[in-house]
């Protein structure tokens, strides 16, 4: 999972992109980068490892760039090494001129494309990300325009993706035909066009949300305005449901839904279907657990308590900590239970999902060590039984802890006295007729 951002038509484009990426830092913190251009000069890319503030500081230097166009990305890799080689945006030069791309998602046929390009004599460094196949596809296109060359490249891609691209013809925004990954467009008061993965990015820069980029749509933004193109035949929509249940920030509007309201309702359903009647308090695992925990508390009548504090200043450290269990240390660095709240209590611990199980395992252990008498773990999504092929979770089934054991055994493994998941039918009930437009593959039985 990653976040992208873009600006067209403002001299502070680089800084505004920085701010939008800062607002979306939850989507990726392994690398960050920004590419700028005035469409008559060489594209300039600056990127590095770590969070956006680790790479660009407070953004002061970006304020003075005075280039009116920018794209950027913060990355959490789904494919390819965590390295500066895979930091984005990725820039290239070809017969179609300067080009740069920033992406969110995963290209499921990237390896096949890479091998085909290698067979044609193109070399790739080892462990490059899937996005690296886009620039050579773009550069080798025989199309006569930049837009045509990008559409030609997109026609060869499979997977779920959202892209922001710099070309000599303008800024180009794209979503895959199924609409798996989010991408939204907004405007500033001076008429500048902005784009981001989530609407919360617009709030920080005081931009007004305009609309989503539609599935399969290719949007060209330049001095002539915004032009929309639908070059691909329509397919069934398959929007990522995990964006609503776990990934997006609660203050975003995602696929037409308030994320906060959606997750709060899930917590209410969870309290109804998997109650913990003898419990004393409801405690969220921060931050994503807050909304469903509030919903659980409201429906159950149990008091909501912030029994776990998250360290908001936690950042990734370079290298592996010199301890026997670095995963345990990482979780302890991020979370700290308040023994004054949980000691002697029967605690309902609410989380949004369980993937590999590391966070749930160690947080449950820590809450127990802080004195909790019982821990009833409640998850506000169905079990993640299948890998995600498009970048919203682990790519291998072997990494999914829910696939390895039944519900009772999983609860014992995680150290909980009981374990409850949201019923799959509750998602159908909440989404109504829109349910068929979402991808639920990760919740497959």
Order of alpha helices (4+ residues) and beta strands (2+ residues): beta-alpha-beta-beta-alpha-alpha-beta-beta-beta-alpha-alpha-alpha-beta-beta-beta-beta-alpha-beta-beta-beta-beta-beta-beta-alpha-beta-alpha-beta-beta-alpha-beta-alpha-beta-alpha-beta-alpha-beta-alpha-beta
